[in-house]
Amino acid sequence: MFSLAKLFSSEPKARARLRVKGRIFDGSYHVFAEQRARDHGLKGWMKVRDGLSSSAFLELEVEGEDAKLQDYIMDLRKGNRDSHITMVTVEIMPYGKSQYTSFSRLL
């Protein structure tokens, strides 16, 4: 497995923007994604985009320890028992300074 943080610096921290598509809009996947982020000690946010269209997706921006972020991405790809994930895209972002104090769900 590659290191997300090493793409930008020697910092053991990383930041990524994620997009998740699939059968995830029954509400349980959102709870799952939020809880797993907290379990991994990650900070950031998540929000449903284009919620009323067939192209809807869950967008997240997450930061934290590189290894924990990698584990979180794997969790999102696996999903929970009520979901069926068809795609998770990962956009690596420069870490710099922490921008968040917690993980939250935006409306």
Backbone bond lengths (Angstrom), bond angles and torsions (degrees), N, CA, C in turn:
res aa  C-N    CA-C-N  psi(-1)  N-CA   C-N-CA  omega(-1)  CA-C   N-CA-C  phi
1 M - - - 1.443 - - 1.526 109.06 -
2 F 1.300 117.75 141.72 1.459 122.08 -179.12 1.526 110.63 -86.09
3 S 1.303 116.14 163.52 1.453 121.66 178.62 1.523 109.49 -100.52
4 L 1.320 116.43 121.85 1.458 120.73 179.04 1.523 111.14 -65.07
5 A 1.330 117.42 -44.37 1.463 121.07 -175.74 1.518 112.25 -66.27
6 K 1.308 117.68 -33.64 1.459 120.22 -176.66 1.533 112.41 -67.27
7 L 1.317 116.85 -14.15 1.455 119.27 176.40 1.527 111.38 -67.26
8 F 1.329 117.22 -25.47 1.452 121.02 -174.93 1.514 114.95 -119.49
9 S 1.308 119.19 -29.28 1.458 120.86 -176.56 1.515 110.08 -165.09
10 S 1.316 114.69 179.92 1.460 119.76 176.78 1.527 110.95 -88.93
11 E 1.323 117.72 2.37 1.464 122.41 177.82 1.528 109.68 -63.10
12 P 1.326 117.38 142.14 1.467 119.87 176.16 1.523 112.29 -82.91
13 K 1.323 117.31 13.94 1.463 121.75 -179.24 1.524 109.38 -112.52
14 A 1.328 114.39 157.13 1.457 119.86 -178.34 1.518 109.58 -147.13
15 R 1.333 115.65 160.87 1.465 122.61 175.65 1.522 107.01 -136.33
16 A 1.326 115.79 141.18 1.465 119.86 179.17 1.517 110.04 -146.43
17 R 1.315 114.98 149.34 1.459 121.51 170.12 1.520 106.00 -105.14
18 L 1.327 115.69 130.05 1.460 122.26 -175.16 1.520 109.91 -121.21
19 R 1.326 115.12 148.17 1.460 121.61 172.59 1.513 107.73 -130.13
20 V 1.323 115.28 127.54 1.461 121.35 -177.64 1.515 108.76 -118.46
21 K 1.348 115.14 128.31 1.463 121.43 176.77 1.521 109.04 -123.44
22 G 1.300 114.56 153.28 1.456 120.62 178.07 1.514 109.75 142.35
23 R 1.328 116.06 -161.26 1.468 120.89 176.71 1.531 106.86 -85.91
24 I 1.326 115.17 89.04 1.467 120.48 -173.69 1.522 112.18 -133.75
25 F 1.304 118.53 7.95 1.455 120.06 -170.34 1.519 114.29 -104.20
26 D 1.326 118.13 24.59 1.462 120.00 174.18 1.534 110.95 -89.84
27 G 1.303 117.29 0.02 1.464 121.57 178.44 1.518 113.76 98.79
28 S 1.326 117.81 -33.72 1.469 119.02 -176.53 1.527 112.13 -69.25
29 Y 1.327 117.71 -31.76 1.468 119.61 179.38 1.521 110.22 -67.57
30 H 1.322 116.90 -37.07 1.461 120.43 179.10 1.528 110.76 -62.90
31 V 1.323 115.88 -43.90 1.465 120.61 177.05 1.524 109.54 -62.52
32 F 1.325 116.60 -44.23 1.462 122.46 177.99 1.530 111.27 -58.29
33 A 1.339 117.46 -49.34 1.465 121.73 -177.93 1.521 111.20 -62.97
34 E 1.320 116.13 -41.29 1.469 120.43 179.54 1.530 110.98 -66.64
35 Q 1.324 116.67 -45.28 1.467 120.16 -178.88 1.525 111.99 -65.84
36 R 1.326 116.55 -41.38 1.478 119.53 179.81 1.531 110.84 -65.29
37 A 1.328 118.10 -36.49 1.472 120.63 176.42 1.522 109.46 -61.20
38 R 1.300 116.84 -45.29 1.473 120.52 179.17 1.525 111.01 -66.25
39 D 1.338 116.90 -40.35 1.471 120.43 178.42 1.526 111.29 -59.03
40 H 1.330 116.65 -35.57 1.461 121.64 -179.34 1.535 112.40 -86.70
41 G 1.331 117.02 -0.76 1.458 120.38 179.62 1.517 113.53 71.79
42 L 1.331 116.73 28.12 1.465 121.47 -178.62 1.519 110.55 -91.79
43 K 1.313 115.55 157.48 1.460 122.53 178.96 1.519 108.69 -123.60
44 G 1.333 115.93 156.51 1.457 119.94 177.93 1.509 111.48 144.09
45 W 1.346 116.03 -146.03 1.454 120.89 -177.17 1.520 110.75 -153.01
46 M 1.337 114.10 165.78 1.462 120.83 172.18 1.514 108.39 -143.03
47 K 1.334 114.65 150.11 1.463 120.34 -177.97 1.524 109.33 -154.94
48 V 1.323 116.17 141.19 1.467 121.90 174.29 1.522 107.80 -78.30
49 R 1.319 116.05 130.93 1.464 122.11 177.41 1.522 109.11 -112.37
50 D 1.323 116.60 141.45 1.476 122.71 179.75 1.521 111.23 53.72
51 G 1.326 116.38 41.87 1.462 122.77 -171.91 1.510 117.08 -54.23
52 L 1.316 119.21 -26.74 1.457 120.89 -177.57 1.516 113.50 -97.98
53 S 1.328 117.27 2.51 1.466 119.63 -178.08 1.521 111.03 -108.71
54 S 1.320 115.13 167.89 1.467 120.12 178.42 1.529 111.81 -72.97
55 S 1.325 116.86 -11.86 1.470 120.09 179.11 1.527 112.02 -99.15
56 A 1.324 117.87 18.63 1.464 122.43 -179.11 1.526 111.13 -60.34
57 F 1.326 114.88 148.27 1.462 120.23 176.98 1.522 109.26 -152.08
58 L 1.303 115.34 163.38 1.459 122.35 176.49 1.521 107.04 -99.14
59 E 1.330 116.74 123.02 1.461 121.37 178.55 1.527 108.37 -106.72
60 L 1.319 115.68 137.39 1.456 121.10 179.67 1.516 109.53 -135.41
61 E 1.313 116.35 145.35 1.456 121.36 167.09 1.517 105.31 -123.45
62 V 1.316 115.40 122.30 1.454 120.91 -170.78 1.517 109.77 -133.57
63 E 1.345 115.89 142.12 1.452 120.70 177.23 1.521 109.43 -138.57
64 G 1.324 114.92 153.76 1.451 120.55 178.19 1.515 110.33 159.83
65 E 1.319 115.28 -162.92 1.458 120.18 179.74 1.528 109.65 -62.27
66 D 1.318 114.79 137.68 1.461 122.11 -176.42 1.528 112.57 -51.37
67 A 1.321 117.63 -51.64 1.467 121.21 -176.72 1.525 111.30 -63.82
68 K 1.325 117.01 -38.24 1.463 120.27 179.97 1.521 111.11 -70.93
69 L 1.314 116.87 -34.78 1.465 120.29 176.04 1.529 110.47 -65.98
70 Q 1.316 116.81 -41.05 1.468 120.07 176.84 1.526 110.90 -61.49
71 D 1.339 116.63 -43.70 1.468 120.60 178.46 1.531 110.73 -62.13
72 Y 1.328 116.21 -39.44 1.462 121.23 179.73 1.526 111.07 -63.54
73 I 1.303 116.64 -43.05 1.462 120.46 178.16 1.531 110.22 -60.51
74 M 1.324 116.60 -40.73 1.469 120.00 176.79 1.532 110.72 -63.06
75 D 1.342 117.10 -40.85 1.469 120.90 177.23 1.519 110.95 -60.13
76 L 1.344 116.47 -44.51 1.458 119.88 -179.94 1.522 111.31 -62.81
77 R 1.326 116.79 -38.28 1.474 120.34 179.48 1.522 111.58 -66.66
78 K 1.330 116.82 -37.23 1.472 120.31 178.33 1.525 110.98 -72.24
79 G 1.332 115.90 -38.47 1.457 120.76 -178.20 1.515 112.21 75.11
80 N 1.319 115.18 -172.28 1.462 120.90 175.73 1.525 108.53 -108.03
81 R 1.313 116.37 -177.01 1.473 119.18 -173.61 1.521 113.70 -66.99
82 D 1.330 117.67 -21.29 1.466 120.57 -177.99 1.529 113.89 -95.71
83 S 1.316 117.21 -0.20 1.463 119.81 -174.97 1.526 111.64 -111.22
84 H 1.313 114.00 164.59 1.457 121.85 171.92 1.527 105.67 -139.65
85 I 1.326 117.11 106.44 1.456 122.81 -174.87 1.524 109.16 -88.43
86 T 1.326 115.65 126.87 1.460 119.83 178.29 1.522 112.43 -102.92
87 M 1.361 116.50 -24.08 1.461 118.14 -179.34 1.527 110.45 -162.21
88 V 1.333 115.62 137.53 1.461 122.71 169.01 1.519 106.43 -129.19
89 T 1.330 116.29 117.48 1.461 119.78 176.30 1.525 107.98 -102.87
90 V 1.315 115.24 145.30 1.459 122.05 -177.14 1.517 108.53 -125.76
91 E 1.319 116.12 122.54 1.460 122.48 174.94 1.528 107.01 -113.06
92 I 1.319 116.78 113.66 1.460 121.54 179.60 1.526 108.73 -74.77
93 M 1.325 115.09 135.10 1.456 120.90 -179.83 1.532 108.82 -122.77
94 P 1.321 118.05 151.48 1.462 119.41 176.57 1.523 109.74 -61.12
95 Y 1.313 117.03 138.56 1.462 119.49 -177.41 1.518 112.07 -77.55
96 G 1.309 117.80 -56.41 1.467 119.55 -178.50 1.509 111.30 60.12
97 K 1.320 116.77 -127.55 1.456 123.67 -179.93 1.526 109.14 -103.12
98 S 1.331 117.03 146.06 1.451 121.12 179.61 1.521 110.78 -57.30
99 Q 1.326 116.31 133.33 1.461 121.52 -179.18 1.526 112.76 -102.20
100 Y 1.330 117.72 -11.00 1.459 120.92 -171.12 1.524 111.27 -127.74
101 T 1.336 115.29 153.94 1.462 120.67 177.30 1.521 111.29 -107.23
102 S 1.333 117.74 -13.91 1.458 121.95 -179.41 1.526 109.07 -159.36
103 F 1.317 116.32 -173.56 1.462 121.40 174.19 1.517 107.32 -111.22
104 S 1.330 116.49 130.77 1.465 118.61 -177.48 1.523 111.18 -138.04
105 R 1.313 113.38 157.73 1.460 122.02 176.76 1.524 106.97 -100.85
106 L 1.323 117.01 119.93 1.459 121.20 179.48 1.516 109.99 -90.91
107 L 1.295 117.15 147.04 1.469 121.49 179.64 1.497 111.07 -84.80
